[in-house]
Amino acid sequence: MAAPNFNNRTLYHLDNLDVLRGMNSESVHLIATDPPFNKGRDFHATPDSLAAGARFQDRWKWDNDVHPDWVDKIQDDWPAVWSVIESSRESWGDDMAAFLCFMGVRLMEMRRVLREDGSIYLHCDPTASHYLKALMDAIFGGKNFLSEIIWQRTNAHSDTKQGRRQHGRIHDVLLYYKKGSNWIWNPIYTDYDKEYVENFYREIEEGTKRRYQRGDLTAAKPGGDTSYKWRVKRSIGGEWAADLSDEWKSPKQGWEYKGVPPYKGRYWGFSQDNMREFANEGRLVYSRNGMPRYKRYIDEMPGVTLQDMWADIKPTQGKERTGYPTQKPLRKRRLLHALSEQTRRLLPLRPRAHA
Ligand SMILES: C[S@@+](CC[C@H](N)C(=O)[O-])C[C@H]1O[C@@H](n2cnc3c(N)ncnc32)[C@H](O)[C@@H]1O
């Protein structure tokens, strides 16, 4: 590992190959790169927008756009990368090979500057994602591939182009690789979907209106104080509750008492002391036969771990939109959250809300 020789929170408005070449090896925790996609066209910002006048070219020609030094470097030092480039030339043509040369030299530098515990997201789309996957495998090693994230960029739309006979293109691809075996990873959680919440967290607590499910309090294996009968009581026709003061020993008129064993062949998952704590905290709820269950509130659950299909980040809109043609939404910064608690604090995600 080396100390960074560049300024923190600084935007370098330069060719990134020059910047990368000046950076110390193994000095970067995370790379999130959103390069050209090889779309075969130029991009211009919307006139009269904040980004008006900005443009970039995303067309690649072997003769104009590939520097001979890049070819020498790749051929000499990275024969596997050269094979990927050559095979793209055979299956697609010179333009793809030129684009992959541009990408190859930069990704090689990116690998060099990454720390052993670092990782990289490469944003692309299906135009070149499969060639880029092969390029990344050649540079970072196939075993360091972690995820291919499918990001649904836009809602389904009917394509107005006359005569188009293909599926609507609504997703981008993010390839995620680690450098070494001990990469930094903090899980991210997202909201449960409404259907899941309604099916699995059916109960709503009176008063607080908190949604919960009834959790099983029994266990398959014994362990300490787990074979007792849980004492419960109720007034005739009333609801079961814990008999915490052993009222059953001198029963009151009009009350019913019983000791409830765990389900047949099972044990309690908690000691009587734990169960009393649950009862005092109002965490127990009873079925008709007096069996206690644990109130598992949805608002205490972490959510679903982030999966590799993202449909919850819509394109930039409103004030966030600058008019830059390939601008990515701020919510995509969730990439950074996997990295560290520090980034998590600097860039808090929208708080989760449960229906
Ligand atoms: C797909 S766009 C990404 C835009 C950006 N992520 C955003 O949210 O606005 C690709 C970007 O790569 C930039 N680019 C192209 N060649 C570059 C190079 N050699 N060094 C640095 N940036 C480059 C282009 O100017 C363009 O802004």
The ligand as a Tripos MOL2 file, in Angstrom:
@<TRIPOS>MOLECULE
LIG
   27    29     1     0     0
SMALL
NO_CHARGES

@<TRIPOS>ATOM
      1 C1        -20.7010    7.8420  -20.3420 C.3       1 LIG1
      2 S1        -20.0550    9.4360  -20.0610 S.3       1 LIG1
      3 C2        -20.0900    9.5510  -18.3000 C.3       1 LIG1
      4 C3        -20.6010   10.8430  -17.7920 C.3       1 LIG1
      5 C4        -20.6060   11.0460  -16.2640 C.3       1 LIG1
      6 N1        -20.5160    9.8270  -15.5100 N.3       1 LIG1
      7 C5        -21.8520   11.7890  -15.7930 C.2       1 LIG1
      8 O1        -22.5630   11.3030  -14.8950 O.co2     1 LIG1
      9 O2        -22.1180   12.8690  -16.3300 O.co2     1 LIG1
     10 C6        -18.3800    9.2080  -20.4580 C.3       1 LIG1
     11 C7        -17.5130   10.3930  -20.0760 C.3       1 LIG1
     12 O3        -16.1410   10.0530  -20.2790 O.3       1 LIG1
     13 C8        -15.4530   11.2430  -20.6410 C.3       1 LIG1
     14 N2        -14.1580   10.8550  -21.2600 N.ar      1 LIG1
     15 C9        -13.9460   10.3830  -22.4920 C.ar      1 LIG1
     16 N3        -12.6270   10.1610  -22.6900 N.ar      1 LIG1
     17 C10       -11.9970   10.4990  -21.5300 C.ar      1 LIG1
     18 C11       -10.6530   10.4990  -21.0990 C.ar      1 LIG1
     19 N4         -9.6750   10.0850  -21.9010 N.pl3     1 LIG1
     20 N5        -10.3770   10.9230  -19.8500 N.ar      1 LIG1
     21 C12       -11.3600   11.3360  -19.0230 C.ar      1 LIG1
     22 N6        -12.6650   11.3530  -19.3700 N.ar      1 LIG1
     23 C13       -12.9710   10.9460  -20.6160 C.ar      1 LIG1
     24 C14       -16.4240   11.9220  -21.5710 C.3       1 LIG1
     25 O4        -16.1480   13.2980  -21.6510 O.3       1 LIG1
     26 C15       -17.7690   11.6410  -20.8890 C.3       1 LIG1
     27 O5        -18.0960   12.6740  -20.0190 O.3       1 LIG1
@<TRIPOS>BOND
     1     1     2 1
     2     2     3 1
     3     2    10 1
     4     3     4 1
     5     4     5 1
     6     5     6 1
     7     5     7 1
     8     7     8 2
     9     7     9 1
    10    10    11 1
    11    11    12 1
    12    11    26 1
    13    12    13 1
    14    13    14 1
    15    13    24 1
    16    14    15 ar
    17    14    23 ar
    18    15    16 ar
    19    16    17 ar
    20    17    18 ar
    21    17    23 ar
    22    18    19 1
    23    18    20 ar
    24    20    21 ar
    25    21    22 ar
    26    22    23 ar
    27    24    25 1
    28    24    26 1
    29    26    27 1
@<TRIPOS>SUBSTRUCTURE
     1 LIG1         1 GROUP 0 **** ****
